[in-house]
Amino acid sequence: MDLAKKVLQGDVLAAARLIRNLEDEVEGAEEELDALYVNTGRAQIVGITGAPGVGKSTLLGCLIGAFRRKGMKVGVVAVDPSSPFSGGAILGDRVRMQAYGVDKEVFIRSLASRGWKGGLSRATVNTIHVMDAMGKDIVLVEAVGSGQADIDIARISDSAVLVLNPGAGDEVQMMKAGILEAADIFVINKSDVAGADRLKHDLEVMLAMSARKATETAWQPPVVMAQAVCEKGTDEVAEAALKHKEYLDASGDLQRRRRERARTELFWALENYVKNHIDNMEHGHLAQMVDNLARRKANPRSVILEIISQMSSGGRDGLFAHRTAKDA
């Protein structure tokens, strides 16, 4: 558990290595994370999402400065889309934030989505845990930016920020299921563009209508006008995030959200283990299962039960065998 010990001491190199090992599913990496888990749950997790081109990365860079001016230690997880051909990613967000590369209290990590749906990466939650254990006060998570699909960001965040632009079709997207409910803070970036005031008005009307179903003490999501490229309004966004954390603490909603996050993480981890088990099955065996389904000699439920039986018959080693199999 050498890496875990160093991470708890704030060692950036150890944290970077552990995150890489977790992303690549290197043997022993998850045991290191297990040792850190008891030291997590202290940082505020702020998720930032929105359609491509709305200025999420620029806003994120400004928020780093806003929180650092408050003396807070900041972690950043920027998820970039992977190439469907090579599987690699440009990871351009780190370039935009390079001004903070010399700040020892800021740790920025870019992750490739690797085809993971929901605007995140399979390693996103694990990376958040590592930064939390390092002692970061706040961890900012930027999703890929696939519009309505980015709802998953709300599942892993204490506070979810939705960034919008005037005249970009966002007015229609806001009315679709999940968008209004997912965000705790709305930011209209590029607010100097024509139509920004109208977008703000329409959004506030829709939020007011939604609030009628809620209690009087429920959180009322603010709508912040910003021009991130000029650093206008970004301090207000940071203040809104901190006020939301105060609300969550006072209302007891923070524990409810974190319990729901733990449930989501459990299901994602379970899904990952099952997929890895199937990936490491003997090709002939898996092909036979598929062939039996195609010939109607078996049904999907019976095949699933057979796979589960195989996993359980191997005990703990059977469930986690993919760790060594991938490195064999």
C-alpha positions in Angstrom: 0.0 0.0 0.0 2.9 2.3 -0.7 1.0 4.5 -3.2 -1.9 4.9 -0.8 0.3 6.1 2.0 2.0 8.7 -0.2 -1.4 9.9 -1.6 -2.5 10.6 2.0 0.6 12.7 2.4 -0.4 14.7 -0.7 2.2 13.2 -3.0 1.2 14.4 -6.5 3.4 11.8 -8.3 2.0 9.0 -6.3 -1.6 10.2 -7.0 -0.9 10.5 -10.7 0.6 7.0 -10.8 -2.3 5.5 -8.9 -4.9 7.2 -11.1 -3.1 5.9 -14.2 -3.0 2.4 -12.7 -6.7 2.5 -11.9 -7.5 3.8 -15.4 -5.5 0.9 -16.9 -6.9 -1.6 -14.4 -3.4 -2.6 -13.3 -3.2 -5.4 -10.7 -3.1 -4.1 -7.2 -4.5 -0.6 -8.0 -7.9 -1.2 -6.6 -6.4 -2.5 -3.3 -4.6 0.8 -3.0 -7.9 2.6 -3.6 -9.5 0.4 -1.0 -7.0 1.6 1.6 -7.8 5.2 0.7 -11.6 4.9 0.8 -12.0 5.5 4.5 -10.3 8.9 4.1 -12.7 10.1 1.4 -16.0 11.9 1.6 -14.7 15.3 2.8 -14.2 17.3 -0.5 -17.1 19.0 -2.2 -17.6 17.6 -5.7 -18.8 20.1 -8.3 -19.8 18.7 -11.7 -19.8 21.0 -14.8 -21.7 20.0 -17.9 -23.2 21.5 -21.0 -23.2 21.1 -24.8 -19.9 21.3 -26.7 -18.6 24.8 -27.3 -20.4 26.6 -24.4 -17.1 27.4 -22.7 -17.0 24.8 -19.9 -13.2 24.5 -19.9 -12.8 28.3 -19.9 -15.2 28.6 -17.0 -13.5 25.7 -15.2 -10.1 27.5 -15.5 -11.6 30.7 -13.9 -13.2 28.7 -11.1 -9.9 27.2 -10.2 -8.6 30.8 -9.6 -11.8 31.8 -7.7 -11.5 28.9 -5.3 -7.8 29.3 -4.9 -8.3 33.0 -3.9 -10.4 31.6 -1.1 -7.5 29.5 0.1 -9.0 26.2 -1.0 -7.1 23.3 -2.4 -8.5 22.3 -5.8 -8.6 19.1 -7.7 -9.8 19.0 -11.4 -11.0 16.0 -13.3 -11.5 16.8 -17.0 -13.0 14.1 -19.1 -12.2 14.3 -22.9 -13.8 12.3 -25.7 -11.8 9.4 -27.0 -11.2 8.8 -30.7 -13.4 6.0 -32.0 -10.4 4.8 -34.1 -7.4 5.0 -31.8 -9.1 5.2 -28.4 -6.9 8.2 -27.5 -8.0 11.7 -26.5 -6.7 15.2 -27.2 -6.9 16.1 -23.5 -7.0 19.8 -24.5 -8.5 20.9 -21.2 -5.1 20.7 -19.5 -3.7 23.1 -22.0 -6.3 25.7 -21.1 -5.5 25.3 -17.4 -1.7 25.2 -17.7 -1.4 28.5 -15.8 -2.1 26.5 -12.6 0.4 23.8 -13.4 2.9 25.3 -11.0 0.4 25.7 -8.1 1.1 22.8 -5.7 -2.4 23.1 -4.3 -4.0 22.4 -7.7 -4.0 18.9 -9.1 -5.4 18.6 -12.7 -6.0 15.3 -14.3 -7.4 14.6 -17.8 -9.1 11.3 -18.5 -10.2 9.8 -21.8 -13.8 8.8 -21.9 -12.9 5.5 -23.7 -16.4 5.2 -25.1 -18.0 5.5 -21.6 -21.5 6.9 -21.9 -23.0 9.7 -19.9 -20.2 12.2 -20.5 -17.9 10.7 -18.0 -15.1 8.1 -17.8 -15.1 4.7 -16.1 -12.2 6.0 -14.0 -13.9 9.3 -13.0 -15.2 8.3 -9.6 -11.9 6.6 -8.7 -10.0 9.7 -9.6 -12.3 11.8 -7.5 -11.6 9.5 -4.5 -7.9 9.9 -5.0 -8.1 13.7 -5.0 -10.4 13.6 -2.0 -8.0 11.5 -0.1 -5.1 13.8 -1.0 -6.9 16.5 1.0 -8.4 18.6 -1.8 -11.2 20.9 -0.4 -13.1 20.9 -3.7 -13.0 18.7 -6.8 -14.2 20.1 -10.1 -15.4 17.5 -12.6 -15.9 18.5 -16.3 -18.0 16.1 -18.3 -17.3 15.5 -22.0 -20.2 17.7 -23.1 -22.8 15.7 -25.0 -25.8 17.7 -24.1 -28.7 15.8 -22.6 -26.6 12.7 -22.1 -24.5 14.4 -19.3 -27.1 13.7 -16.6 -24.7 11.2 -15.0 -22.6 14.2 -13.7 -25.4 14.9 -11.3 -25.2 11.4 -9.9 -21.6 11.8 -8.8 -21.6 15.4 -7.7 -22.7 17.3 -4.6 -23.4 20.3 -6.9 -24.1 20.2 -10.6 -23.5 23.2 -12.8 -25.1 23.4 -16.3 -23.5 25.8 -18.7 -25.7 27.3 -21.5 -25.2 29.7 -24.4 -27.8 32.0 -25.9 -28.8 31.2 -29.4 -27.5 27.7 -29.4 -30.7 25.8 -29.2 -30.4 25.5 -25.4 -33.9 26.9 -25.0 -35.3 23.7 -26.4 -32.9 21.4 -24.6 -33.9 23.0 -21.2 -37.5 21.9 -21.6 -36.5 18.2 -22.1 -36.7 15.7 -19.3 -33.8 15.6 -16.9 -32.1 18.9 -17.6 -33.9 21.1 -15.1 -33.9 18.5 -12.4 -30.2 17.6 -12.8 -28.7 21.1 -12.3 -28.2 23.0 -9.1 -26.7 26.1 -10.7 -27.2 27.4 -14.2 -24.6 29.5 -15.9 -25.4 31.5 -19.1 -21.9 31.9 -20.5 -21.1 34.4 -23.3 -23.8 36.6 -21.8 -22.8 39.5 -24.0 -24.3 37.7 -27.0 -27.7 38.8 -28.2 -30.5 36.7 -26.6 -28.8 36.2 -23.3 -31.4 38.2 -21.3 -34.2 36.3 -23.0 -32.6 33.0 -22.2 -32.2 34.0 -18.6 -35.9 35.1 -18.4 -37.2 31.9 -20.0 -35.0 29.7 -17.7 -36.1 31.5 -14.6 -39.8 31.1 -15.6 -39.3 27.4 -16.1 -37.5 27.1 -12.8 -40.2 29.0 -11.0 -42.8 26.6 -12.5 -40.8 23.6 -11.4 -40.3 25.1 -7.9 -44.1 25.1 -7.3 -43.9 21.4 -6.8 -41.2 21.7 -4.2 -41.3 22.9 -0.6 -40.6 26.5 0.3 -37.3 25.5 1.9 -36.0 23.7 -1.2 -32.9 24.9 -3.0 -33.8 27.4 -5.7 -31.2 27.1 -8.5 -29.6 30.5 -9.3 -29.1 31.6 -12.9 -25.7 33.3 -13.2 -24.7 35.5 -16.2 -21.0 35.1 -17.1 -18.4 35.9 -19.6 -15.8 33.3 -18.7 -13.3 34.5 -21.3 -13.2 37.9 -19.4 -13.6 36.2 -16.0 -16.9 38.0 -15.5 -19.4 36.3 -13.3 -17.1 33.4 -12.4 -16.7 34.5 -8.8 -20.5 34.5 -8.5 -20.5 30.9 -9.8 -18.0 29.9 -7.1 -20.1 31.6 -4.4 -23.2 29.8 -5.7 -21.4 26.5 -5.4 -20.3 27.2 -1.8 -23.8 28.4 -0.8 -25.2 25.2 -2.3 -22.9 23.2 -0.1 -24.0 25.2 3.0 -27.6 24.4 2.0 -26.9 20.7 1.6 -25.2 20.6 5.0 -28.0 22.5 6.8 -30.9 20.5 5.1 -29.3 17.1 5.5 -29.6 16.6 1.8 -25.9 16.1 1.5 -26.0 12.7 3.2 -29.0 11.7 0.9 -27.0 12.6 -2.2 -23.9 10.8 -1.1 -25.9 7.7 -0.2 -27.3 7.8 -3.7 -23.8 8.4 -5.1 -22.6 5.3 -3.2 -25.4 3.3 -4.7 -24.6 4.5 -8.3 -20.9 3.7 -7.7 -21.8 0.2 -6.5 -23.8 -0.5 -9.6 -21.2 0.9 -11.9 -18.5 -1.2 -10.3 -20.6 -4.3 -10.4 -21.3 -3.7 -14.1 -17.6 -3.2 -14.7 -16.7 -6.5 -13.0 -19.3 -8.5 -15.0 -18.1 -6.9 -18.3 -14.4 -7.7 -17.4 -15.4 -11.3 -16.6 -17.1 -11.7 -19.9 -14.1 -10.1 -21.8 -11.8 -12.6 -20.2 -13.9 -15.7 -20.8 -12.4 -18.2 -23.2 -13.4 -17.1 -26.7 -14.7 -20.5 -27.6 -16.9 -20.7 -24.5 -18.4 -17.2 -25.1 -18.9 -18.0 -28.8 -20.8 -21.2 -27.9 -23.1 -19.2 -25.6 -23.8 -16.7 -28.4 -24.4 -19.5 -30.8 -26.8 -21.2 -28.4 -28.7 -18.0 -28.2 -28.8 -17.5 -31.9 -30.0 -21.1 -32.4 -32.6 -20.7 -29.7 -31.0 -23.5 -27.7 -30.8 -21.2 -24.7 -32.4 -17.9 -23.6 -30.7 -14.7 -22.3 -31.7 -15.3 -18.7 -30.3 -18.8 -18.6 -27.0 -17.6 -20.1 -26.8 -14.8 -17.5 -27.4 -17.3 -14.7 -24.7 -19.5 -16.1 -22.2 -16.6 -16.1 -23.1 -15.6 -12.6 -22.7 -19.2 -11.5 -19.2 -19.3 -13.0 -18.3 -16.1 -11.3 -19.5 -17.2 -7.9 -18.0 -20.7 -8.1 -14.6 -19.1 -8.3 -15.1 -17.3 -5.0 -13.4 -13.9 -4.6 -10.6 -15.0 -7.0 -13.2 -15.7 -9.6 -14.9 -12.3 -9.3 -11.6 -10.4 -9.5 -9.6 -12.7 -11.8 -9.7 -10.0 -14.6 -7.0 -8.0 -12.8 -4.4 -10.7 -13.4 -5.8 -11.9 -16.6 -5.4 -8.5 -18.3 -1.7 -8.5 -17.3 -1.0 -12.1 -18.2 
